[in-house]
């Protein structure tokens, strides 16, 4: 996959579906329990929809009951970036792909051990790779 990060909105629109563009490039959110990976349990690796970077492994995925795929840690800490998000009258921590800046979702401090984190990720921002790395 192309890992260029300085694409224009017009270039992203030609490569992504309208829903992928809305979520990944405009910081949208898919409705809960609608994403293809929220209840998905196959072993493998979840990659960024926009650039293909490995983000999360199935071994760290858990059912949070929230309606979005949830992970207790990324495949590599350097794979994701975080920043404060004060949109919608809330204070949250946004998670983005460190490689291309795609919006992935948010991370919350209410996950399982060993990290205590819940990376709440939009399915549309992920592509599943059954072969792994």
C-alpha positions in Angstrom: 0.0 0.0 0.0 1.0 3.6 -0.6 2.3 5.1 2.7 2.3 8.7 1.5 1.0 11.0 4.3 0.8 14.3 2.5 -2.2 13.5 0.3 -4.9 16.0 -0.4 -8.5 15.4 0.5 -9.2 14.9 -3.2 -6.6 12.1 -3.4 -7.9 10.5 -0.2 -11.5 10.6 -1.7 -10.4 8.6 -4.7 -8.8 5.9 -2.6 -11.3 5.6 0.3 -15.0 4.9 0.4 -17.2 7.8 1.5 -17.5 6.2 5.0 -13.8 5.6 5.3 -13.1 9.2 4.3 -15.6 10.5 6.8 -14.2 8.5 9.7 -10.5 8.4 8.9 -9.9 11.8 7.4 -12.7 13.9 9.0 -12.6 12.3 12.4 -16.1 10.7 12.2 -17.5 7.8 14.1 -19.4 4.8 12.9 -22.6 3.9 14.8 -22.0 1.2 17.5 -22.7 -2.4 16.6 -22.6 -1.7 12.9 -18.9 -2.2 12.1 -17.7 -5.4 10.5 -15.1 -6.1 13.2 -17.0 -5.3 16.5 -17.8 -9.0 17.0 -15.1 -10.5 14.7 -12.9 -13.1 16.4 -10.6 -14.5 13.7 -6.8 -14.6 14.4 -4.7 -12.1 12.6 -3.6 -8.5 12.3 -5.6 -5.3 11.9 -4.0 -2.7 9.6 -4.7 0.9 8.9 -7.3 1.3 6.1 -5.4 4.3 4.7 -1.8 3.2 4.7 -1.6 -0.5 5.6 0.5 -0.1 8.7 0.0 -2.8 11.4 -2.0 -1.4 14.3 -3.6 -4.1 16.5 -3.4 -7.9 16.9 -6.3 -10.2 17.5 -4.6 -11.5 20.6 -5.2 -8.1 22.3 -8.8 -7.7 21.1 -11.6 -8.1 23.7 -15.4 -7.7 23.9 -16.0 -4.4 25.7 -19.7 -4.4 25.1 -19.5 -0.9 23.5 -20.2 -1.9 19.9 -16.8 -1.1 18.6 -13.7 -3.3 18.2 -11.7 -2.9 21.4 -8.0 -3.7 22.1 -6.0 -3.4 25.3 -2.8 -2.4 23.5 -1.6 -1.7 20.0 0.6 -4.1 18.1 3.5 -1.6 18.6 3.3 1.5 20.8 4.9 3.5 18.0 2.1 2.5 15.5 -0.5 4.8 17.1 -0.4 8.4 18.2 -2.7 10.1 20.7 -3.9 13.6 21.3 -6.5 15.4 23.4 -9.9 15.6 21.8 -12.3 18.2 23.3 -15.0 17.8 20.6 -18.7 17.2 21.3 -18.4 18.7 24.8 -16.2 15.9 26.0 -12.6 15.4 27.0 -11.2 12.3 25.4 -8.0 10.9 24.0 -8.0 10.5 20.2 -6.1 7.6 18.6 -4.6 8.1 15.2 -2.3 6.1 12.9 1.2 7.3 13.6 2.1 6.7 9.9 -0.6 8.6 8.0 -2.6 10.4 10.7 -5.9 8.5 10.0 -8.4 8.9 12.8 -8.9 5.5 14.4 -11.0 6.1 17.5 -10.3 6.9 21.2 -8.5 5.3 24.1 -10.1 5.1 27.6 -8.6 4.0 31.0 -11.3 1.4 31.6 -9.9 -1.7 29.8 -8.7 -5.0 31.1 -5.3 -6.0 32.6 -2.5 -5.8 32.0 -2.7 -2.3 30.6 -6.1 -1.1 31.9 -6.7 0.6 28.5 -9.5 0.2 26.0 -8.6 1.3 22.5 -12.1 1.8 21.0 -11.5 1.7 17.3 -13.8 2.2 14.3 -14.0 -0.9 12.1 -14.0 1.2 9.0 -10.5 2.5 9.9 -9.2 -1.1 9.9 -8.4 -3.8 7.3 -8.0 -7.3 8.6 -5.0 -9.4 7.6 -5.4 -13.1 8.5 -1.7 -13.7 7.7 -0.4 -11.2 10.2 2.8 -9.3 9.8 
